[in-house]
Amino acid sequence: MSAGKKIRIARLSKRGKVLVVAIDHGVKAGPLKGIENPKKVVELAAAGGADAVMATPPVIEYVSNALAGLYVIARVDGGATTLGPNITNDEVLFSVEEAVSVGADAVVAFGYVGVERENEHLRRLARIASECRRLGVPLIAEMLPAESLGYHFSGGERRITVEAIALAARVGWELGADAIKTYYTGDRESFKKVVEGCLIPVYVLGGPPVRDFQGFLKLIEDALSAGAQGAIVGRNVWQHPEPLKALKALSAVVHEGLSAEEAAEKSKLGGVNYNDK
């Protein structure tokens, strides 16, 4: 690993575990409720104890004055939206060099497995990884098996198997990623298999909004205890009725090692969930 990558990765993980607020959803789903003004979400991330934000390069430029020392991860691919015929029809939209020019410390790109044109998607991810190696920039691969896509992009039925997640994570590492963003498999023992088969940091993603936020905190707690090195969360923060409290609770789980119950109590979340408002 190059010195540049080591320095940038060390900056991201300087607090041990990592908490990222993702606001790159607009490139596929438009102005979702909660990210109409991304600058407000960045300010929330800084106030709530996040380490980093994840966004496209144009959004990074827009929010640059609000970053307040947050680590910046740039989304470099996309091109297929929720209105299109195939949500996986992505291409490289921004070079790693462009991402660095707007202040990004790392980049993120999708890796789809088990889908049509799988080989093209994975070749694209490998090319991004190659550019990252050349420039000394860390790559986070968002590895999504075909079975998870309906849930991931539209909040449909959750269909996630351990075998598919483990395969996706390993493929991301083999293609040159420095960290993996993927789903928690549902229990600690099965997620340990994912972590053990992928010898780079694995960050658990938040996915669609949940109804029971304390249950979501428990999911993050369990993922961390099974070996996840952090969490990358979007909608479950900025679509929560009390986003700052939600983020502070997540930070308490990730950075302080508190249990879900302790974190909810510390952040004064009370009984507020998505059903309540």
N, C-alpha and C positions, 0 to 999 in steps of 0.2 A: 504494500500500500504506500502511495506517495506521501511525502510530508504534507502536501496541501490537504489531502483527504484526512490525514490524522489530525491536523490542526482543526479543521472544520467539524469533524465528528466530535472531537473533544469539547468544542464550544457548545454543541447541542446537548451533550450528556454531562455537562459540568455539575449538575445537581443529582447525578445518578440516573434515575429513571426519567423518562421524557414525556411531556404532555404538550401536544400540538393541537391548536384550533384550526380546523380546515374550513376555508371559505372559497374553495375552488369549484363549488357545485354549479355556479352560474354558467360555466363553459358548456355544460350539458343540459341543465334544467332551467336556466334563466334566473330571474330575480325572485328566488324563493323567499317566502316569508322569513324574516330574520336577517337576511343579507342584502336587503334593498340598498342599504348604505354600508358598504364593507368597512368604512373607516370606524364606524361605531363598534363593529365587532372586534376590530384590532384593538381599540381602546379597552374593550371588555377583556380581551385576552391578556393585555398588560396588567390590568387591575386585578384579574382573577387568579393569577399565579401560573399562567401558561409559560412554556419555554419558547414556543415558536408559533408562527402562523404559516399556513399553506395556501397559496393563491397563484393565479396566472400572472405573468410578467406585467401586463397592463394594469392589473389591480394593484400589484406591488408598487408600481409607480404612483398610483393614485393615493395609496395609504402611507406613503413613505414618511410623511411628517408625523404619523401617529405610532410608528413602530416601537419607539421607546426602548431600544435595546433588544427587542425580540429577535430570535433567530428566524431566518426567512427561507422557506422552501418553495420553489417555483414549480408549478405544473407546466410541463413542456409539451404535452400531447393532448389530443382531443379531436374535434371535427365531426363527431356524431352526437346528435342531441336526442332527447326523449321524444321528439316529434318525428324523428327519422325512422327508416325501415329497419335499421340494425344499430343498436347502441354501441356495438363494439367496432364500428367502422372508423377507427381513429387513425390519425397520422401524426407525425411530429409537426407541431405548430411553431415551436420556438426552439432555437438551438440552445445548447448549454451555455455557449458564449453569450447569447442574448440574455439569458437568465442571470448570469453573473454580472452583466453590465447594468442591470437594474437593482443590484444589491443582494441577489440570492446567495445563500450559503450552501444550499443543496438543491437538488431537483427531485421531482417525483414523476413517475410514468406508470401507466397501466401495463399489466401483463395478464392477458386472458388465456386460459387453458381450457381445452375441451370444446372450443367454439369453431365455427367455420373460419377458414383462413388462419387457423392457429399458427401455422408456420410463419406467416407474414407478420403477425403480431409479435411473435417472439423474436424474429429477426430484427424488427424495429427496436424492441427493448434492448437487444444486444448491441445495436449500433449506438443507442444513447449511452449505454454503459461504456462503450469504447471511447466516446467523446469525453465522458466524465473522467475516465482514467487519464486521458491525455491532458486534461485541464486541472486535475487534482480536486474534482468536485464530487462529493458523495451523491449516490443515487439511491433513493428509496423506491422500490418496486411495489406497486399496489397489485398484488397477485390475487386474481379473482377467477375461480373455476366457473364453468358455464352454469352449473346448478344454482349458483348464488345470484346470478345477474338480475332476475326478476325482483328479488327482494332488495338487492342493493340499489337499484335505480328507481323502483316504483313502490317499494314497500309491500310487495306481495307476500306470498307464503314463504317462510324461511326454510330453505332447503340447503343444508350444509353438511357434508360428510367429512369425517376426519381424514380419510384417504385422499380426497380431492384437495383439501386445504394443505395437507402435508406435501403432496406432489407439487402443488402450485408454489409453495414457499421454497421448496428445494430447487425448482426450476429457476426461480428468480435469482437465487444465490449462484447457481451454476452459470447463469448468463451475465453475471458481473455486478449485481446489486450489492450495496453495502448495508442495507437494512430492508426488511420486508414489512409491508403494511397488509394485513389480512384479517380474516374473521376469527373470533374465538370459536372453538369447536363445541362448546357447551358444557364441558367439565374439565377439571384440572388434569386428570390422567390422560385423556385423549389429547389435550393441548400440549402436554409434555412431549408427546410423540412428534408434534409439529416442530417444536423448539429443538429437540434433540437431532432432528434430521436436517436442520438448517443452521449452520454454524456462524450465523451473523445475527444481529439484533432483530427481534420480531416485535413489531408494534401492533397492538390490537386496534382495529378500527371500530368506530361507533355505530355506523349503519343508520337506518331510518329511525325516526323518533320512537321511543318506547313509551308505554303507558305508565309503567312503574319505575320511576327514576331511582329509587333506592335499590330496586332489583338490578338496574343498570350499573349502579355503583358496585354492587356485589359481583356482577360479571367482570368488571374491571379489576376488582380486588382478586378474584380467583385467577384471572389471566396472568396477573403479575406474580402471584404465588406459584403459578405453573411455569414461569420462566420468561414471560413477556417483559420487554425492557421499556415499555411505555404504552401510551394510548394516543390515537389520533382521532379527535372527536369533532363533529360539525353540528349536525342538526340537533343532537341531544344536548347541546349547549345553547345555541342561538335561537332555537325554537322552543326552549323551555319557558314556562311562564315567569320564572325568576332566573334568568341566565347567569347573573353574577354569582348568586348563591350556588347554582348548579356547578359552575366552573370552580368555585372555591372548594366545593365538596370533592370534586374530581382531583383537584390539586392536593387535597389532604390525603386522599387514598394513594395517589401516585408518588408524591414527594415526602409525605410524613409517615406512610405505612399504616395509616388509620384504617379501621374496618369500615365497611359501608355505613353501619349504624353510627359509629363514632363521627364519621365525616359529615353525615347528614345533620347530626346534632350540633356539631361545631359550627357549621355554616348556617344553622337556623333554617334549614329547609322545611322543617315541619312536615305536614302531610301534603304539600303541594305537588301534584302530579299533572300530567297532561289532561286527565279527565276533569280536573278541577276548574279549568278556565277555558 
